[in-house]
């Protein structure tokens, strides 16, 4: 029987992870099955334990469960513990181990695929949930000059400032406090684009020649937020399909011990209009 894996979230019907991991498995000769697993917002632990009890070997975790996933792990990596967010679960001997591959996925996409550096940039990170937590330390470690975390609930942004401010120049702001401030690199880690919405940031955030990145991916590589960014003069925009593929490759390596080639998979998805 093939080994079983899944992506769990709410919503999860849009996920391209099964397609990506099927291509990784074909490329590397691994015998696996990978499915989508929707979970009610108060039923995350139950669904994980059920999947594990039926022979599951691991899971990817997406919105809104990344922070809750930390709580069910008997063991978590330093990256996951520091971020207090998990996007990869590994089931071994009845135990659950947690890892966070989001930061590696984002940096690989920015630096390797898009040729966008982080060092010395003034970065606006919109959102303060599990996705933001997973990328904060990698951005700081790459030498970002400033990371401003903006969120509707300013207390959540301040929690990230307190946690990561010891390691870099991190500031928490409400969206209404961003007026008149511009950034070199803007990253949308919120799920707003999944609902066709745009975070309530002022148009002044877009500096001349800025790079704008939306972690959500969409058909044709654009989202409402990226459309607005281009209208406001952004020099370069990208959705998060590359990040999805790169973080998936990190998860696949953790599960199977072999690292797939992400380039052909990303090309295949783009050619298919995803």
N, C-alpha and C positions, 0 to 999 in steps of 0.2 A: 504494500500500500504506500502511496506517496505521502510524504510528510505534509502536514496541514498548517497553514499560516493564514492570517486575516488582518484586515484593517478595520478598526473599530472607531466609531464616531457618531455624531448627531449634528448635522446630516452626514451621510456617507455615500448616498446613491450616486453622486457625481464623481466619486473617486476613480482615478485612472491607475491606482496602485496595483490592482490585479493584472492589468495589461502589462505594466512595467515589470513586475516580478515574473510573469510568465515568459517574457522575453529574456530576462536575466537567466532564468532556468534553462531555456532553450540554448542560449549562448554558452552556458557553462556545463551543460549536461546534468543538471540536478533534477531529481524527481520530486516535485512539490506540487501542491494545490494551494492556491491563494484566493481567498474570497472576501467579500464585503460583509461586515457584521454591524448592522445598525443597533444601537443601544438606547433605551430610554434614559433621560438625563439623570434619573435617580437609580439606574440599574446597571451602572458600569461594572462594578465588582462582580455582580451576579453573572453577567454575560462572559466576563473574562474567565471566571472559575468554571463555568459550564463548558466553554470552549477547551480549556485546559483539561478538564475531566474526560472529554471525548477525544483525547489524543493530540490536541493542538500543540505545536512546537514553539510558536511565537506569534507576536502581534505587533502591528504598527498602531499607534494611538494618535488620533487627530482631535480636532475641536469637538467638544469642549473639555476633554478628559485628561489633558496632559499633566495638569497639576494633581488631579486626583490619582493618577497612575502612580505617582511617587509613594502614596500611602499604602499601596497593596504589595510593594516590592519587599522581599526579605533581604535583598541585596541590590544596591544601586551604585553606578559608577560615580567617580568624583564629579564628572561633568553634570550628571543628572542631579546629584545631591546639591551641587552648588546652584544650579539653575532652579531647583525645586520643580522640575518638570521632566517628564519622561515621554518619549515618542516611540520607543522600541522596547518590547517585552520579550524576554527569553525564558522559556519554561524548561527546567532541568531537574530531574529527580524530585518532582512535586514542589519545587521552589520557583519563585518568580524573581528574575533579575531585571533591572531597568537600566536603560541607556538613553542618552539624548544625542541624536545625530543631526539635529536641525542646524546647529552652528556650522558644522563641517559642510553640510549640504549648501547652505547659503554662501559660504566663502568659496567653495569649489565653483559654484555657478558664477559668482561675481568675478573672481580672479581668473579662473581657467577658461570658462566658456565665453564670458562677456568682456574680459580684459579690463575690468573695473577695479582699481585699487581702493583700499580702505585707509591706508596710512595717511595721516594728516588731514583727513576730511572732517567737516562739520556735519554730523549725521542727525537726522530727525527720525526717530523710531516711533511710529504711531501704533498704540496698543500696549497693554501691560499684562497680557495673559501668558499662557504657556509658550506660545510661539516666540514672543518677545523675550521671555526669560531664557529660552534656549540659545538665542543668538547674542545676548548681551556680552558675555565674557569673551567669546571669539572676536567680536568687533573691537572691544577694548584691547585685547591682546595683540591685534593687528596694528595698533597704533592710531586709532581714531583720535583726532584732536578734541572732539566734543561729541557726546551722545546725549541728545535731549529726548526724553521719553514723554510723549504726550498721550493723555488718556481722558475719557469723559469723567471717570472717577479719579480725581487727582490723588486720592489716598493710595490707590494701587500704583500709580506712577512714582509716588514718593517712596513706596516700599522698595521699588527697584533702585531708586537713587541711594537709599540707605544701604542696600545690600551690595551694590556694585560700585558705589562711589569711592570705596576704599582703594579701588584698583585703577580708576581712571576718572576723567572729567565727565561726570554724569549729572544731569539736571532734570528734574521733574517739572512738567508744565501742564496746565489745562489748555485746551485748544484755543480758548479766548486769549491766552497769554502769548500766543505766537505771532500776533500781528506785528509787522515791521521787522520780523526776523527771517532771514533766508538761510538755506542749507545747501551743501554740495551734494549730499546723498540723502535721499528720502526713502524710507522703507515702511511700507504699510503692512503691519503684522496683524491687523484686525481682520475679522471675517466679513466686513461690510460688503465687499465685492460679491460675496456669495448670494447676497440679497439684492444685488444691483444698486447698492447704496455707496455713498462717498463719506469718509470721515469728515467732520465739520472743521477742517483746518482752513485758515485764510489763504487766499491766493498769493499772498506775499511770501510764502515759504519757499517758492521756487526761485532759486538764484539763477543767474545767467549761466548756461552750460551745466546745469545740475543734472544728476542721474536720479531717476525715480524707479523704484522697484516695488512691485506688489506681490506679496507671497501667495496670493490666490492666483490660480491659472485659469485661463479662459480660451475658448475657441478663437483662433486668429491671433492669440497673444495679447489681447487687449482687455481692459476692464474699465468701468466708468471712471475710476480714479486715474488710470493712466491716460484716458482720453482728456480729462481735465488738465492733467499735467502737461500734455503736449500743447493744448490750447494756451497754457500759461507760459510757454516758452521752454519747457524742459528739453535739453539737448538729446537725451537718450532715455528710453523707457523699456522696461521688461516686466513680464509677468513671472510667476513663480514656478513655471513648469520645470525649468532647469534645476531649481532647488529641490523640487519633488523627486526628480530622477536621481540627483546626487545623494540626498539623504537616504533614499531607498537603497542605493548601492552600498552605503555604509551599513544599513540594517542587514542586507543580504549577506555581507561579509561576516557580520557577527553571528548570523545563524548558520551559514554554510561553510565558512572558512575559505571562500574563494571570492575574489573581487571582480565583478563584471565590468565590461567596457561600456561606459555611459554614453559615449558619443553616438553610436549607431541607434541606440534606443531613443535618444532625444531627437535625432534626425527623423526617425520613423514617426514619432508622435507629431512633430511639426508638419511633416508631409501629409499626415492624415487630417490636418486642420485643427489639432487639439492645442 
